[in-house]
Amino acid sequence: MLWLDAEAVRNFVMVAELKSFTRAADAMGSTQAAVSVKLKRLEERVGRKLIERTPRRVRLSADGALFIESARAFLTAHDNAVAGLSCSARRFTLGIAGHVAGPEVTTLLARLSQHDPALTIEVQVDNSTLLLDAFDRGKLDAAIVRREDDRRDGEVLGPEHFGWFATPEFDHRPGEPIRLATLSRLCGVRDLATRALDDANIAWVEVFVGGGSSLVTAAVSAGLATAVFPSRLAPPGTVEVSRKFGLPDVPSTEIVLHSTLTDRRSREALRILACAFHEHRAKAGQGLS
């Protein structure tokens, strides 16, 4: 009878999903050499080549493509069995800033669920200032936010670039204050935008203040105003209007992951989060190139 090692199968699935031995090693908290060794042992045990590796790409072999779904099912059954030995349910509370939450959230949650099916995931979306405060008070296990002020702790997940967006029909007459749609006064992105306008001596007026990013998106999409958005999250149907209206550049910032978790399974979940975020942004960048 053929016996499979769960960690070796987990290494195979991680390499297959991330298409990189380096990213798989990061997600597993291991080294590239150790991942390669475990994969080789798995291939020797099943008698099949599962991953094809070249200097430029990593992909499933024909046998690997046949095995991947069974491997995922095997890991799910294994993790459910292990979780059944625990008397207490596990919960992971994650805060994501409204100006950060985008299409990658689906990828993050899917990866967390695949990693630990028994994990209950609670997600809160708010502005970075409030989430950092909640994190510092121990109300969140982890927070993905825009870097605030001079605070230097946390793991940098990547840069965030901004632009001024409005509908093509949005009309701004020279000499009149630029009409803005913003979040609350606690929003750091609002501060970046208004500070840039003040530094450029450009008059502005808030014509819409929303209680969430979706409301600001609705106001801009309706043609009421212009607003600053991360370039990757610009509302559909809008265009970048900084050159058209002579608006100043908004400084780029960084997206940061904060956490104080120390137990092994939670740290693994954090590595999954970070790797999934990096992977999704890399794919988005390739799509824009």
C-alpha positions as CSV (number, residue, x, y, z in Angstrom):
1,M,0.0,0.0,0.0
2,L,1.2,3.5,-0.9
3,W,1.5,5.9,2.1
4,L,1.7,9.6,1.6
5,D,3.5,12.1,3.9
6,A,1.1,15.1,4.5
7,E,4.0,17.7,4.6
8,A,5.4,16.4,1.4
9,V,2.0,16.7,-0.3
10,R,1.5,20.1,1.2
11,N,4.8,21.2,-0.3
12,F,3.7,19.9,-3.7
13,V,0.3,21.8,-3.5
14,M,2.0,25.0,-2.4
15,V,4.6,24.9,-5.3
16,A,1.8,24.1,-7.7
17,E,-0.4,27.0,-6.5
18,L,2.3,29.6,-6.2
19,K,4.3,28.4,-9.2
20,S,7.5,29.1,-7.4
21,F,9.7,27.2,-5.1
22,T,10.8,30.4,-3.4
23,R,7.3,31.6,-2.7
24,A,6.3,28.2,-1.5
25,A,9.2,28.1,0.9
26,D,8.2,31.5,2.3
27,A,4.6,30.3,2.7
28,M,5.8,27.2,4.5
29,G,8.3,28.9,6.7
30,S,11.0,26.7,5.1
31,T,13.8,26.9,2.7
32,Q,13.8,26.4,-1.1
33,A,16.2,23.5,-0.7
34,A,13.9,21.8,1.9
35,V,10.9,22.2,-0.3
36,S,12.8,20.7,-3.3
37,V,13.9,17.7,-1.2
38,K,10.4,17.0,0.0
39,L,8.9,17.3,-3.5
40,K,11.6,14.9,-4.8
41,R,10.8,12.4,-2.1
42,L,7.1,12.6,-2.9
43,E,7.8,12.1,-6.6
44,E,10.0,9.0,-5.8
45,R,7.2,7.6,-3.6
46,V,4.5,7.9,-6.2
47,G,6.8,7.1,-9.1
48,R,5.7,10.1,-11.1
49,K,7.2,13.5,-12.1
50,L,4.7,16.0,-10.6
51,I,6.3,19.4,-11.2
52,E,8.2,20.5,-14.3
53,R,10.8,23.1,-13.5
54,T,12.8,25.3,-15.9
55,P,14.9,28.4,-15.2
56,R,11.9,30.6,-16.3
57,R,8.8,28.8,-15.0
58,V,7.4,26.2,-12.7
59,R,4.3,24.2,-13.7
60,L,2.5,21.0,-13.2
61,S,3.4,18.0,-15.2
62,A,0.7,15.9,-16.9
63,D,0.7,13.5,-13.9
64,G,0.8,16.5,-11.5
65,A,-2.3,18.0,-13.1
66,L,-4.1,14.6,-12.5
67,F,-2.9,14.4,-8.9
68,I,-3.5,18.0,-7.7
69,E,-7.2,17.8,-6.8
70,S,-6.7,14.5,-5.0
71,A,-3.8,16.1,-3.2
72,R,-5.9,19.0,-2.0
73,A,-8.7,16.6,-0.9
74,F,-6.1,14.5,1.0
75,L,-4.8,17.6,2.8
76,T,-8.4,18.8,3.7
77,A,-9.2,15.4,5.2
78,H,-5.9,15.4,7.1
79,D,-6.3,18.9,8.4
80,N,-9.9,18.2,9.4
81,A,-8.8,15.1,11.3
82,V,-6.1,17.0,13.1
83,A,-8.5,19.9,13.9
84,G,-10.9,17.3,15.4
85,L,-8.4,16.6,18.1
86,S,-8.8,20.2,19.4
87,C,-11.5,21.0,21.8
88,S,-11.6,24.7,21.0
89,A,-12.6,26.3,17.8
90,R,-9.9,28.5,16.2
91,R,-10.8,32.0,15.0
92,F,-8.7,34.4,13.0
93,T,-9.7,38.1,13.1
94,L,-8.3,40.1,10.2
95,G,-8.7,43.9,9.6
96,I,-8.3,45.2,6.0
97,A,-8.3,48.9,5.3
98,G,-11.0,50.1,2.9
99,H,-8.5,51.7,0.6
100,V,-6.5,48.4,0.5
101,A,-9.3,45.8,0.1
102,G,-9.6,44.8,-3.5
103,P,-9.8,41.8,-5.8
104,E,-7.0,40.1,-3.9
105,V,-9.2,39.6,-0.8
106,T,-10.9,36.6,-2.6
107,T,-7.5,35.1,-3.1
108,L,-6.4,35.7,0.5
109,L,-9.5,34.1,1.9
110,A,-9.4,31.1,-0.4
111,R,-5.8,30.5,0.5
112,L,-6.5,30.7,4.2
113,S,-9.4,28.3,3.9
114,Q,-7.3,25.8,1.9
115,H,-4.5,26.1,4.5
116,D,-6.8,25.5,7.5
117,P,-10.4,24.4,6.7
118,A,-11.2,24.4,10.4
119,L,-10.3,28.1,10.8
120,T,-13.2,30.6,11.4
121,I,-12.2,33.8,9.5
122,E,-13.6,37.1,10.7
123,V,-12.9,40.1,8.5
124,Q,-13.4,43.8,9.4
125,V,-13.1,46.6,6.8
126,D,-12.4,50.1,8.1
127,N,-9.9,52.9,7.6
128,S,-6.3,52.3,8.5
129,T,-6.3,54.6,11.6
130,L,-9.2,52.8,13.3
131,L,-7.8,49.3,12.4
132,L,-4.4,50.1,13.8
133,D,-6.0,51.3,17.0
134,A,-8.1,48.1,17.2
135,F,-4.9,46.1,16.5
136,D,-3.0,47.9,19.2
137,R,-5.8,47.2,21.7
138,G,-5.7,43.5,20.9
139,K,-9.1,43.5,19.1
140,L,-7.5,42.1,15.9
141,D,-5.2,39.2,15.3
142,A,-3.8,40.9,12.2
143,A,-4.3,44.0,10.1
144,I,-3.5,44.9,6.5
145,V,-3.3,48.7,6.3
146,R,-1.7,51.6,4.6
147,R,1.4,52.7,6.5
148,E,0.5,55.5,8.9
149,D,2.9,58.4,9.6
150,D,6.3,57.4,10.8
151,R,5.3,54.0,12.2
152,R,7.9,51.5,11.0
153,D,6.7,48.1,12.4
154,G,5.0,45.5,10.4
155,E,5.8,43.5,7.2
156,V,5.7,45.5,4.0
157,L,3.5,43.8,1.4
158,G,4.1,46.2,-1.4
159,P,3.8,49.9,-2.6
160,E,0.5,51.6,-3.2
161,H,0.2,54.2,-5.9
162,F,-2.6,56.7,-6.2
163,G,-4.3,58.8,-8.9
164,W,-7.2,61.3,-9.3
165,F,-10.2,59.6,-10.9
166,A,-13.5,60.9,-12.3
167,T,-15.9,60.0,-15.1
168,P,-15.0,61.2,-18.6
169,E,-18.0,63.6,-18.3
170,F,-17.0,65.2,-15.0
171,D,-16.7,68.9,-15.6
172,H,-14.3,71.2,-13.6
173,R,-14.2,74.9,-14.6
174,P,-10.9,76.7,-14.1
175,G,-10.9,79.1,-11.2
176,E,-13.6,77.1,-9.2
177,P,-12.7,74.8,-6.3
178,I,-12.1,71.2,-7.4
179,R,-15.1,69.1,-6.2
180,L,-14.1,66.1,-4.0
181,A,-15.7,62.9,-2.8
182,T,-14.0,61.7,0.3
183,L,-14.2,59.3,3.3
184,S,-14.4,60.6,6.8
185,R,-11.8,63.0,8.3
186,L,-10.0,60.0,9.9
187,C,-9.1,58.7,6.4
188,G,-5.4,58.9,5.7
189,V,-5.9,58.9,1.9
190,R,-8.2,61.9,2.3
191,D,-5.3,63.6,4.2
192,L,-2.8,62.8,1.5
193,A,-5.2,64.2,-1.2
194,T,-6.1,67.5,0.6
195,R,-2.5,68.1,1.7
196,A,-1.3,67.7,-1.9
197,L,-4.0,70.2,-3.0
198,D,-3.1,72.7,-0.3
199,D,0.6,72.5,-1.0
200,A,-0.2,73.2,-4.7
201,N,-2.5,76.1,-3.7
202,I,-5.5,74.5,-5.4
203,A,-8.8,75.3,-3.9
204,W,-11.1,72.4,-3.1
205,V,-14.5,71.6,-1.6
206,E,-16.0,68.4,-0.3
207,V,-19.3,67.8,-2.0
208,F,-19.7,64.2,-0.8
209,V,-18.5,62.5,2.3
210,G,-19.1,58.7,2.4
211,G,-19.1,56.2,5.2
212,G,-17.3,53.6,3.1
213,S,-15.2,53.2,0.0
214,S,-18.1,51.8,-1.9
215,L,-20.1,55.0,-1.3
216,V,-17.2,57.2,-2.5
217,T,-17.0,55.0,-5.6
218,A,-20.7,55.5,-6.2
219,A,-20.4,59.3,-5.9
220,V,-17.5,59.4,-8.4
221,S,-19.1,57.0,-10.8
222,A,-22.3,59.2,-10.7
223,G,-20.1,62.2,-11.8
224,L,-20.6,64.2,-8.6
225,A,-16.8,64.7,-7.9
226,T,-13.3,63.4,-8.3
227,A,-11.5,61.4,-5.7
228,V,-8.2,59.8,-5.0
229,F,-8.1,56.0,-5.4
230,P,-5.3,53.4,-5.5
231,S,-4.6,53.0,-9.2
232,R,-5.5,49.3,-9.0
233,L,-8.9,50.1,-7.4
234,A,-10.1,52.8,-9.8
235,P,-13.9,52.6,-10.2
236,P,-15.0,51.0,-13.6
237,G,-15.7,53.6,-16.2
238,T,-13.5,56.3,-14.7
239,V,-10.3,57.9,-16.0
240,E,-7.3,59.4,-14.4
241,V,-7.7,63.2,-14.5
242,S,-4.7,64.7,-12.9
243,R,-3.2,66.1,-16.1
244,K,-6.6,67.2,-17.5
245,F,-7.3,69.4,-14.4
246,G,-3.7,70.2,-13.3
247,L,-4.0,68.2,-10.1
248,P,-0.9,67.4,-8.0
249,D,0.7,64.0,-7.6
250,V,-0.4,62.1,-4.5
251,P,2.6,60.5,-2.7
252,S,2.8,56.7,-2.8
253,T,2.6,54.8,0.4
254,E,3.2,51.2,1.5
255,I,0.8,48.4,2.4
256,V,1.8,46.8,5.7
257,L,0.8,43.6,7.5
258,H,0.7,43.9,11.3
259,S,0.5,40.9,13.7
260,T,1.6,39.8,17.1
261,L,0.6,36.1,16.7
262,T,3.2,33.6,17.8
263,D,1.6,30.1,17.6
264,R,2.8,28.0,14.7
265,R,-0.6,27.5,12.9
266,S,-1.4,31.2,13.1
267,R,2.0,32.2,11.8
268,E,1.6,29.8,8.9
269,A,-1.8,31.5,8.2
270,L,0.0,34.9,8.1
271,R,2.6,33.6,5.7
272,I,-0.2,32.4,3.5
273,L,-1.7,35.8,3.6
274,A,1.5,37.6,2.7
275,C,2.4,35.2,-0.1
276,A,-1.1,35.3,-1.6
277,F,-1.1,39.1,-1.5
278,H,2.3,39.2,-3.3
279,E,1.2,36.7,-5.9
280,H,-2.0,38.5,-6.7
281,R,-0.3,41.9,-7.1
282,A,2.4,40.4,-9.3
283,K,-0.3,39.0,-11.6
284,A,-2.1,42.3,-11.6
285,G,1.1,44.0,-12.6
286,Q,1.7,41.6,-15.5
287,G,-1.8,42.3,-16.7
288,L,-1.1,46.0,-16.8
289,S,2.2,45.6,-18.6
